[in-house]
């Protein structure tokens, strides 16, 4: 099973592949020994979780941040005048070009 070491900013810092029967305590011990830290100090700085758990938690949090009430739809703020082929204003006024005819 794949385990990840996560910092307080929810970034993966390290990964390891350990037999599936070991569990989170075995993975935590592995990462703690690599960092050469005692249990209390380690727990203050790091989280250990399976890669699948991290993916599930991270994707849910990311989805909530993007799809919540604060969702920013940038394309609605774009003005039509930014398009070279579009008229200068959105009101449908003449764009100032004269046509022969």
N, C-alpha and C positions, 0 to 999 in steps of 0.2 A: 504494500500500500504506500502511496506517496503522501508525505507529510510536509508541511510548510511552516517556516518560522516567520511570524508577522510582527512588524514593529507597531508603534502606537499610532502611526499614520495609515494603518491598514495596507502597508506595502509588504510584499514578500521579499524577505532578505536572504533566505536560504531554503533549500529543499533537501529531502533525503528520501530514499526508498527503503522501507523496512518491511519485513514479513508481516502479513496481515494479522497474525495472532498477537503481536506485541502491544498494540493499542496506543492511545495518546500518552500514557505515562512513560512508555518506553521511548517514544519519539521525543518527549520533553526531556527525559534524562539524556538522550543523545545530544540534543541541541545545547543543553545546559553544560555538559562536559566539554563540548566544542568551544563554548564561550568562556569556560573555566570560571563559572559564577556559582554562588550559593543560591538556594531555592528562592529565598525572599527577594533578592536583588533581580534575579531572572524574571520572576513573576511581575515585577514592577515595570519591566521594559518590554517583555516579549509575550506573544501568544503562540501556542502551537495548536494547529488543527489540520485535519486531513485536507487534501487538495480539493476534493469534491465539496466538503463543507465550506471552504473558503470561496469557491466558485459560486455556490448557492447564495451565501451571505452577501458577497460582493455584488453579484448581479442583481439581487433584490434591492440592495441599497442604491445602486446606480439607477435602476429602473424607477424607484420611488423619487429620486432627486430629479430625474428628467421628466417624469410624467405627472408630478404633483401640480398644485395650483401655481407654483412659481415657474412653470414651464415657459421658456422663452422661445417664441416662434419668430425667429429673425427674418424669415422670408416675408412676413407680413409688414415689417417695417421698411423693407426695401422700396425705394421710390421708382416709379416707372422711368424717370428721366435718366436713370443709371444705364438703361438699355439704349444703345445708340440708335436702334430702329424705332423706339417708342417715342410718342410725343413728349414735349417738355413738361407738361402738366398732366395731372390725372383728370382734370375737369373736362377734357375732350376739346379744349380750345385749339385753335390753329397753332401749329408749332413754329410759325413765322416764315416758313418756306412758301414761296409763290410758285404756282404751277401755271404753265402756259395753257391757254385754252380758251 
